[in-house]
Amino acid sequence: MGTVIQAKISQTQYVTVRRDELRQIKEERAQLQEKVAELTALLSQVQH
């Protein structure tokens, strides 16, 4: 039989995000969602 290796216990990592950073991330997300919708519409026009 092979060598027995003890599995490491997984650790939960917590990340602190400031309110201003969170707001900026949400704004970027909204802009990206709008861009995806725009590109999806263009793509559907090209395919038809």
TAZICOR-V696926 format. One record per residue. N is the residue number from 1. RES is the residue in one letter. SS is DSSP state (alpha for helix, beta for strand, coil for the rest). PSI is psi as a letter, one per 20 degrees, with the letter a starting at -180 (* if undefined). OMEGA is omega in degrees with one decimal (none if undefined). Layout:
n = [N	N]
res = [RES	RES]
ss = [SS	SS]
psi = [PSI	PSI]
omega = [OMEGA	OMEGA]
This chain:
n = [1	2	3	4	5	6	7	8	9	10	11	12	13	14	15	16	17	18	19	20	21	22	23	24	25	26	27	28	29	30	31	32	33	34	35	36	37	38	39	40	41	42	43	44	45	46	47	48]
res = [M	G	T	V	I	Q	A	K	I	S	Q	T	Q	Y	V	T	V	R	R	D	E	L	R	Q	I	K	E	E	R	A	Q	L	Q	E	K	V	A	E	L	T	A	L	L	S	Q	V	Q	H]
ss = [coil	coil	coil	coil	coil	coil	coil	coil	coil	coil	coil	coil	coil	coil	coil	coil	coil	coil	alpha	alpha	alpha	alpha	alpha	alpha	alpha	alpha	alpha	alpha	alpha	alpha	alpha	alpha	alpha	alpha	alpha	alpha	alpha	alpha	alpha	alpha	alpha	alpha	alpha	alpha	alpha	alpha	alpha	coil]
psi = [q	a	p	p	p	p	q	q	p	q	p	p	p	p	p	p	p	q	g	h	g	g	g	g	g	h	g	g	g	g	g	h	h	g	g	g	g	g	h	g	g	g	g	h	g	h	i	*]
omega = [-178.3	179.3	177.6	179.4	179.9	179.8	177.1	178.0	-179.5	-179.9	175.1	178.8	179.8	-179.4	178.5	178.6	178.5	-178.3	-179.3	177.1	-179.8	179.0	179.5	179.1	179.4	178.1	178.3	179.1	179.5	178.7	179.6	178.0	177.0	-179.9	178.1	179.1	179.2	-179.0	177.1	177.9	178.3	-179.3	-179.8	176.7	-178.1	-176.1	-177.8	none]
